[in-house]
Amino acid sequence: MKDAILIIDDENELRKLLVKLLKLEDYTIYDADTGISGLNLLKREDISVVITDVRLPDINGIDLITKIKEINPLCEVIVLTAYGTIEDGVAAIKEGAFDYITKGDEDNKIIPLVHRAVEKVILKRRIELLEKSAGERFTFDAVTGNSIVIREAKELASKVAITDTPVLLLGETGTGKELFAQAIHYSGSRKGRPFVAINCSAFSRDLLESEMFGYKAGAFTGAVKNKKGLFEEAHLGTLFLDEIGELDLSLQAKFLRVLETNDFIKPGDTKPTTVNVRIIAATNRQLEEEVEKRNFRQDLYYRISVLKIELPSLRERKEDLEALSEYFVQQFNKRLKKNVKHISKGFMECIKQYDFPGNIRELRNVIERSMILSDSEILSESTLPKEFFLHDNLGQHKFIKLDDVEKAHILKILESVNGNKTRAAEELGIGLTTLYRKLQSFGIE
């Protein structure tokens, strides 16, 4: 689809010249001789760039820019000014115009200027599409599962999402705390603003302070230029602090001050930096116990835990295993260029007997591994790691039933011959009737 240019000017000769020039650049061109007729065109057509005289008979060009942006916020405006009215061009840029050009210079300057304006519009459209995609990807609909415990967590999170209340997400490692944090952000009023995440356990105390608060050039050896911290990067958006229980006590005090006053002083600076940030924190620790041990400040705990959401472990929501597994299969089909269409009953039975100490993250890894090993459209238990067969849920060694070994082996052979039972029987060294009898005993038709 060609980008469309709208030219608004009451000077017919100039307007016709611009139409002719820009048509040669393979743009779709619309033109109007008044501001009102131009705005009506803008409402009907998808216009990328408007070129308008700053002085029109029916509307002031500066006011026109505001109206254009109200109709199409992504549209860029180039203003035409007469000699001696440069201040009009400057005023237009202040109101949101892309640039201005003096009449008489349009022959050699207008084409590259329009190209740059169109490029900016294309970039803004891509950003808008990415933001929309992120918003769709990180809504509560993206949290897979329909168990009671996960529904209750989603319901509570969706209620708090529309507020700016601090949220504390609790749960074991791998339960999806960051996904919940993203869903809360993208379901709230800050969804068009930055979502910034940091793992507090991944940095040393000094490095974490620099990451969170930034610094001024010269604050310490090696600080050769100013650095914006994550609080500034998240301004008007959300800062997600994963593993907040690992935060050093001295940093906890500084962090608490930001929550209470919305400002902080960077290392090397003399004046405060003001921010407006929503805080979502997460931890797998029992922070009440850390408070009692004096490893975590009580006042900070109360400040970040206005609303607590407990995310269930995977062993508490085993009814979601099938839906989660199917979701990951779809994801890895694309990434690994596979064509797995079904998950066998045996595969599901095996993973339902396993406790998944690593929770959803571990399940994801198991599905990815199984799909790499699978050469079939059916994901079978023969692709599962040995720990799914050799250990019980407490990690204790257990014996494998001979029938289970035989079943897994037969299924593997069937997969390798694309389900051809005659060939499978030959590979197994048994009669076809015997194979059918064994499959029947395993509940496989």
N, C-alpha and C positions, 0 to 999 in steps of 0.2 A: 504494500500500500504506500502510495506516494505521500510525503508530508505536504500539508496544505498551508499556504500563505494567504493572509488576508491583508489587502492594501486599502487603507481608508484615507482619502484625500479629496478635497473639493476642487483641486486643480486638475482638470481633465487630461491635459497633455502630459503632465508629470505622472499621473496615475497610469495612463496608457503605456508610457515608457517603462515604468517599473514592471507592469504586467508582462510586457514583451521580453524584458531582460530576464525575469525570473522563470518564465516559461521555457526559455532556452536551457535552464538548469534542471529541467524535468520535475519541477514542483507543480502541484495542483494549485491554481491561482483563483482567488475570489477578490472582488473589489467592490468598494462602496464609496459614495461621495459625501456621506454624512455619518456622524458618530452613531446615531440611532439605528440606521440601516445596517451599519457594520456590526453592532451588538446583536441585532436580530439574526444576521448570518452566523455569528459566533454561537448562538444558541442552537442553530440547526446543524452546523457542520463541525467536524473534528479539526480544529485549526491548531497548528503548531506554533506559528509565529504571526504576529500582527505588526504591520508597518503602518504607522499613523502620523499624520500631521499633528503637531502639538497644538495648533489653533484651527479649530473647525467651526463652521457657522452655527452649529446647534449644541455643542458641548465642549467644554474645556478639555484639552488633551490630557492634562494631569488627572482630572476626575475620571476620564475615560479609562486610564490605566487601572484604577481601582475597580471599575465596573467589569473590565475584562478579566481581572484576577478572580472576581467573585463568580463569574460564569465558568471560567476554565483556569483553575489555579496553576496548571502545568504550562500554560501558554506563555511564551516570551514576547515582549513588546519592544520594538525598535521605534524610536521617536524621530520624526523629521523636524528640524528647526530651520528657521530662516537666519540669514546673516545678522549678527547683532543680537541674537536671542539665545546665546549659549546658556544663560541662566535657566532658561526653560528646560534645556536638556539635563542640566544638573538636577533640577527639581524633579524631573521625570524619573531619573535613576533613584533618587531618594524614595520615590513612591513605588519602586519595584520594576522599573523598565530595565531591559537587558543592556541597552546602550542608546546613544543618540547619534545622529549624523546630520551634517549641515547640507541643506539643499544646494545642489550644484556639484557635490562630491559623490553623488550616488552612483555614477557610472563605474568608478573604479573601486569604491569602498563597500557598496551595498552587498555585493555577492559574497565576499568572504565573511562579512558581518552576519548575513543570514545563515550561511553554513554553520558558523559557530553557535548561533542561537538554536538552530535545529539540533545540533549535536547535544546541546545542553538539555533540550526537551527530551531527546531519546534517552539520555542518561537518567533524567528524573523519572521517566516512565519505567525504566528498568528497576530503579530503586523502589518505586511504588509497588511494582509487581513482586519484588523480593520481600518487601514488608508484608504485603498481602499474603504471600505464600507462607512466610514465617508465622503470621497470625493464624492461618488455617492449620499449620502443622503443629502449633503449640497451644491449641485450645484444649478444653477438657475432653472434647470428643476424641482427641489423640491419645488419651489415657485409656488403654485397652483393658477391658474386663467388665464384668457385670455382677461380681460377687457383692454381697451386702456390705462387707467391710470397705471395699474400694468405692462403692457408690456413696457410702456415708462420708468418706474422705473427700470425694469430688464435690458433694453437695455443700460441705462446710467451706471448702476452698473457693467455690464459686460465689458463695455469699460474701466472703471477705474480699474477693477480687475487686469489687466495685468501690472499695474504700481505700484509704491510704494507711490503714492499720498495719503495724509491724506483724509479721507472721513467723512463727518458729515451726519448722518441719522436723518431725522426729521419726526415726526409723533406722533399721539396720542398713549397712552399706549395700547399695545395689537395688534399693526399693523404689527408685524413681523420684528422688527428692528434687533434683534439678528440673526434671520434666514438669513436676507440679509447680515449681517456682515460675517457670516460663509460662505455664497455662494461667497462673494468677496474674502475671504481668500483662499478657496479651488479651486477657478478658477484662481488663480494667481501663480506666481513663488515660493511663500512661502508655498504652500499647503502641502509639506512634513514636515513642521516645526510646532511648537506649535501654537495653537489658544487659547489664554487665555482671559477670560472674567471676568469683575468685575462690580458690580452695585455700583456706587459711593454714592447712597443714603442709602445703607445698613450698613454703618459703621460710627462711630464717626470720627472726624477729626484725632485724634492721631492714632486710629486703622487703618484707611485708609492709613495713611502715612507709617505705618509699613508694611501693606499688599503690597503697591505699590513699596516701596524702600528697604524693609528689614532692617536689622541692624546687628551690630557686637555684639558679646557676651560682656556683661558688659556695654552696652550703657545706660542702665537704670535698675532700680530694676526689677528683674524678667527676664531680658535678659540673660539667662544662657548659651545659645549657639547661634552661628551665624544663621541668617535667611535670605534666599534668598527671594527677593521681586518679584512681578509679572513682573516687567520690565525685570529682569534676567530670569525668567521662560519663558518669551516670546521672548528671544533673537533669532534673525534671523526669527522670526515668526510675529504674529499679536497680538496686545493688543487691546481688545474691551472694551471701557469705556462707559458703559450704564449709562444714567442719568448724563451726565457730567455737566449739569447745576446745580447740587447739590454740586459740588466741592467747598470746602472752598477756600476763596481768597488767603490765605497764601500757600495752596497747589497748587493753580493755578500757582503761580510764580515758584515754584520748578518744576512743571510739564512742564512749558514752557521752562525752561532751558534744560531739557532732550531732548525736541524736537529740540532745536536749536543746542545743542552741542553733543548729543548722550552719555552724561555721567552725573553722579551724585555722590554725596558723601553720603554714608549711615550714619545714626546716629551711633556714636561710632567709625567711621573709619576716617582715615587721608588721604587716597588716593582715587581718583575717580574710579568708576566702569563704564566701557564702554559697551554700548549695541547697538544693531542694531534692531530696532523694528518698524513695521508699525503700525500706529494708525488709528483705526476706532472708532469714537465716536457717541453717539446717545443721543437724548434728546426729551422730549415732551414739553419743554419750548420754548418760543420765545427768543432766545439768543440775538437778536438785542435789544430787550426791556431790557433785563437783563444788557446789556452793557451800555445802556443809564442810567439805575438806579445805575450803578457802582457795580452791584452784580457779574459781570463777566468781566474779563479783555479783553479789546479790542484786544490787541496784540495776546492773546491766541485764541480768537475767529477767527481772520483772519488766524492763523496758522493751526487750525484744520478744517477750512471750505473751503479749497482750492476747494473741490467739494462737493456740497450739493445735497442730494437726498431726495425728499419729498415722504414719503410713504403714500398712500391714506388710509383713514378710510374705514371701511367695508360698510358704507352707501353710499360711493362714487363709490363703485364697486359691486353693488348688483347683477349684472349679473354673478358674480363669486360665489354666494352663493351656487348654486347647486353643482358645482364642489368641493368646499370646504367641503360641507356637506358629499358628497359621499366619499371624501378622509378620513374624520374623521370616518365615518361608517366603512370603511375598517380597519382603525387602531384599533378601539374599538372592532370590531369583533374578532380580534386576542387576544387582551388584556382581554376582558370580556368573551371570549369563547361563543360569540353569533353567530347567523346566519342570521343577517338582510340583506335581498337582495334588498329591494326597499325602497324608501322614497315616501310617499303618496303625491299627489298633494296638499291636504289640509295642510300637514306639511310645504311644501315649500311656499304655499301662506301665511301662518302665519308668517314664519320667514322673508319673503320678506317685510312684512308690519312693521317689527320691526327695530329700528335704531341701535341696538347693540352698546351702548356707550362703552362697553368693547372690541369692535372689534373682531378680530379673536379668541382671547383668550376666550371671552365670548361665541362665537359660539361653540368652542371646548367643553366648559363646558356644554352647552345646549345639544349638541349631545350625550355626555357621559351620562348625566342624563337621557335623553330620552331612550337611549339604555338599561340602567339599569332597567328602568320601563317597557320596552317593552317585551312582551312574544310572539311576532309574528315575522314573516319574513318581515313584512312591518312596517316601522316607521311611525306612524300616529300622528296627531296633539293632540290626547288625552294624549300624554306623555309629552307635552310641559308645562313649568311652567305657573302659572296663570297670570303672568305679560304680557304674550303674548296675553291675552284675556281681561284683566281688565283695561289696560292703553293704551293710545295712545302714539305716538312717543315723545310727550313732557312730558310724565309722568302724564298726567291728567287722572282722572277717566272717564271711558266711559261705557255705557251700552252694554251688550252682547245681540245680537239678539237671539230670541228664536230658530229660525231655526239653528243657529250655535251650540247652546247647544244640540239640538236634534240630529243634525248630528254627533257631537262628541260622544254622548252617544251611538248612533246606531253603529258607527264604533268600539267603544270599545267593545260592546257586540259581534259584528261579529268576532273580533279578538279572544275573549275568547272562541268562539265555532269553531275556525279554518275556518271561512267563511261559515259555514253551515246555510243557510238562514232560513230553516224550524225551526231549534233549536233557532236561533236568534229571530224569530218572537214569539216563545213560551216564551222566556225569557223576551221579551219586552211587552208581553201581548197584541199583535196586530195580525191581520190576515196576512197571507203570502202575499196576494195581496196588502194589505196596505203597507207592508214593501217594496215590489217591487216598488210601486208608490213613496214612499218617497225616495228610493235610486235613482230612475230616476230623481226626482226633484233636488236631490243634484248633479246630473251629474255622478252618480256611477252606473256602470253596474253590 
